[in-house]
C-alpha cells in the first residue's frame, strides 16, 4: 500500500540558523537515501514557499476564483512530501518518525486510495 508522508511546517516556528538549516538539509538527504536504499520510495518533492501558492476554485456559475497564496487561514503549510510503498500503517509511522521533518515540524501520514486508474 502507498502512504503519503506530508511534511507540515509552521509559520510560528523560530527561524533556523544557517548551521541548523544546513544540518536539517543533510538529515533530509540521509533520509532520502535511506528510503531509496530500502526500495520503498515512490516519489518525493519539496514544495516552494506557501507564499508562491495560487488557489483556484470554480464557482457555481462556472467562473474561476483565483486567490494568491494558500486559501486556508492557517499558520501551518505543506512543505513537502514523500510517497512510500509500505506493507502497513505501522511501517509508515516508523518511516514518518525517522523523517527529519518530524523533529523540525510534524509529519502527517495518509494512506493513498487506489482506484486502479493508473
PEDALIN-V859161 format. One record per helix or strand of 2 or more residues. SS is the DSSP state (2 for helix, 1 for strand). FROM is the first residue (numbers start at 0). TO is the last residue. If there is no record, write none. Layout:
SS&FROM&TO + SS&FROM&TO
This chain:
1&1&9 + 2&17&36 + 1&40&45 + 2&49&51 + 1&53&57 + 1&63&67 + 1&75&84 + 2&88&97 + 2&99&103 + 1&105&110
